[in-house]
């Protein structure tokens, strides 16, 4: 790791948790240059839903490259873009009776969020936006303002503005409907909260700790937005593209967001690609108002279309995700049951599942020791107390079982060490 420590900025993070040099990857397995293999239950934080180097998708990409297809094209019309748009409309939008215009805002998720916020403010003429406790929407200045974690916002060097934070579902307790509070402050001229341009929400907060909003809460949130003529932005960047079972995480909820942001696994191959979906009547951009050099990721158009063709023509993948999601949840609940006295619990939907350890130090130690055993995962939550499991949607049940077993053994060892250390400290104190 010497060259990285010498030349790369201190801002690097993941390589500190996983200190090895990776060389190859396929499916759910990463291999470092020493030949050691690791099961990848992080997968680019939800970017590799179809696994590393998916051979069917890679075949389409190689064919496109060999045919001298357009690689960079600004926002020019290309065959690759045309074929992606046709596939996205026919395979995703029309079967779900969704009517959206498609904007290519730039390569990453934060580009999509920035565009969505700008458009909402332009449409309504209002400046503020409502975001939620523990939400994460990116770290460029506009999206950063809607990201709740203080350490992220402090890095901007200036005060982030234009956002009011409200409590997410469950933040004030299981029996408190926080959308009632939102409705109250938007209805009361004395609340101090201005009528916003939009509300931006994740149906499941990934970085925030795998916090799952109930369907009832999300439906109530949409109702409040409609009552106050406020746009609803669904950030489906991490939990879209099949992570919950359906292509969009809000499908089964039955809500209809005004604007949707998607990215991460959209390309199907780990290539940078994001979209903003806009209800047609809200597509009020003027040409060039939101620009960028890399709005035409033609390689990603090719791989994204391949992923749609291969995995979304029927419900086979959706059914598999729901089945494997239940396996993940059940196994994690078995682990948590053994440590109920320490407050362990499980939450998630589909194949995003979180093991809440109630203690960030314990969760981080589990992550580190799991890596030493050949399993890669990440922590989430305000104190890093939640272990987030994000294996590829295409992972075999055999590898899924192997990874969950490694996690189980690791939790057992760390908790035994923690108990032993407490006994040692108690003895020293007495």
PEMO-V73379 format. One record per residue. N is the residue number from 0. BURIAL is + if it has 24 or more other C-alpha atoms within 12 Angstrom, else -. Layout:
n = {N | N}
burial = {BURIAL | BURIAL}
//
This chain:
n = {0 | 1 | 2 | 3 | 4 | 5 | 6 | 7 | 8 | 9 | 10 | 11 | 12 | 13 | 14 | 15 | 16 | 17 | 18 | 19 | 20 | 21 | 22 | 23 | 24 | 25 | 26 | 27 | 28 | 29 | 30 | 31 | 32 | 33 | 34 | 35 | 36 | 37 | 38 | 39 | 40 | 41 | 42 | 43 | 44 | 45 | 46 | 47 | 48 | 49 | 50 | 51 | 52 | 53 | 54 | 55 | 56 | 57 | 58 | 59 | 60 | 61 | 62 | 63 | 64 | 65 | 66 | 67 | 68 | 69 | 70 | 71 | 72 | 73 | 74 | 75 | 76 | 77 | 78 | 79 | 80 | 81 | 82 | 83 | 84 | 85 | 86 | 87 | 88 | 89 | 90 | 91 | 92 | 93 | 94 | 95 | 96 | 97 | 98 | 99 | 100 | 101 | 102 | 103 | 104 | 105 | 106 | 107 | 108 | 109 | 110 | 111 | 112 | 113 | 114 | 115 | 116 | 117 | 118 | 119 | 120 | 121 | 122 | 123 | 124 | 125 | 126 | 127 | 128 | 129 | 130 | 131 | 132 | 133 | 134 | 135 | 136 | 137 | 138 | 139 | 140 | 141 | 142 | 143 | 144 | 145 | 146 | 147 | 148 | 149 | 150 | 151 | 152 | 153 | 154 | 155 | 156 | 157 | 158 | 159 | 160 | 161 | 162 | 163 | 164 | 165 | 166 | 167 | 168 | 169 | 170 | 171 | 172 | 173 | 174 | 175 | 176 | 177 | 178 | 179 | 180 | 181 | 182 | 183 | 184 | 185 | 186 | 187 | 188 | 189 | 190 | 191 | 192 | 193 | 194 | 195 | 196 | 197 | 198 | 199 | 200 | 201 | 202 | 203 | 204 | 205 | 206 | 207 | 208 | 209 | 210 | 211 | 212 | 213 | 214 | 215 | 216 | 217 | 218 | 219 | 220 | 221 | 222 | 223 | 224 | 225 | 226 | 227 | 228 | 229 | 230 | 231 | 232 | 233 | 234 | 235 | 236 | 237 | 238 | 239 | 240 | 241 | 242 | 243 | 244 | 245 | 246 | 247 | 248 | 249 | 250 | 251 | 252 | 253 | 254 | 255 | 256 | 257 | 258 | 259 | 260 | 261 | 262 | 263 | 264 | 265 | 266 | 267 | 268 | 269 | 270 | 271 | 272 | 273 | 274 | 275 | 276 | 277 | 278 | 279 | 280 | 281 | 282 | 283 | 284 | 285 | 286 | 287 | 288 | 289 | 290 | 291 | 292 | 293 | 294 | 295 | 296 | 297 | 298 | 299 | 300 | 301 | 302 | 303 | 304 | 305 | 306 | 307 | 308 | 309 | 310 | 311 | 312 | 313 | 314 | 315 | 316 | 317 | 318 | 319 | 320 | 321 | 322 | 323 | 324 | 325 | 326 | 327 | 328 | 329 | 330 | 331 | 332 | 333 | 334 | 335 | 336 | 337 | 338 | 339 | 340 | 341 | 342 | 343 | 344 | 345 | 346 | 347 | 348 | 349 | 350 | 351 | 352 | 353 | 354 | 355 | 356 | 357 | 358 | 359 | 360 | 361 | 362 | 363 | 364 | 365 | 366 | 367 | 368 | 369 | 370 | 371 | 372 | 373 | 374 | 375 | 376 | 377 | 378 | 379 | 380 | 381 | 382 | 383 | 384 | 385 | 386 | 387 | 388 | 389 | 390 | 391 | 392 | 393 | 394 | 395 | 396 | 397 | 398 | 399 | 400 | 401 | 402 | 403 | 404 | 405 | 406 | 407 | 408 | 409 | 410 | 411 | 412 | 413 | 414 | 415 | 416 | 417 | 418 | 419 | 420 | 421 | 422 | 423 | 424 | 425 | 426 | 427 | 428 | 429}
burial = {- | - | - | - | - | - | - | - | - | - | - | - | - | - | - | - | - | + | - | + | - | - | - | - | + | + | + | + | + | + | + | - | - | - | - | - | + | + | + | + | + | + | + | + | + | + | + | + | + | + | + | + | + | + | - | + | + | + | - | + | + | - | - | - | - | - | - | - | - | + | + | - | - | - | + | - | - | - | - | + | + | - | + | + | + | - | + | + | + | - | + | + | + | - | - | - | - | + | + | + | + | + | + | + | + | + | + | + | + | + | + | + | + | + | + | + | + | + | + | + | + | + | + | - | - | - | + | + | + | + | + | + | + | + | + | + | + | + | + | + | + | + | + | + | + | + | + | + | + | - | - | + | + | - | - | - | - | - | - | + | - | + | + | + | + | + | + | + | + | + | + | - | - | - | - | - | + | + | + | + | - | + | + | - | + | + | - | - | - | - | - | - | + | + | + | + | + | + | + | + | + | + | + | + | + | + | + | + | + | + | + | + | + | + | - | - | + | + | + | + | + | + | + | + | + | - | - | + | - | + | + | + | + | + | + | + | + | + | + | + | + | + | + | + | + | + | + | + | + | + | + | - | - | - | + | + | + | + | + | + | + | + | + | + | + | + | + | + | + | + | + | + | + | + | + | + | + | + | + | - | - | + | + | - | + | - | - | - | - | + | - | - | - | + | + | + | + | + | + | + | + | + | + | + | + | + | + | + | + | + | + | + | - | - | - | - | + | + | + | + | + | + | + | + | + | + | + | + | + | + | + | + | + | - | + | + | - | - | + | - | - | - | - | + | + | + | + | + | + | + | + | + | + | + | + | + | + | + | + | + | - | + | + | + | + | + | + | + | + | + | + | - | + | + | + | + | + | + | + | + | + | + | + | + | + | + | + | + | + | + | + | + | + | + | + | - | - | - | + | + | + | + | + | + | + | + | + | + | - | + | + | + | - | + | + | - | - | - | - | - | - | - | - | - | - | - | - | - | - | -}
//
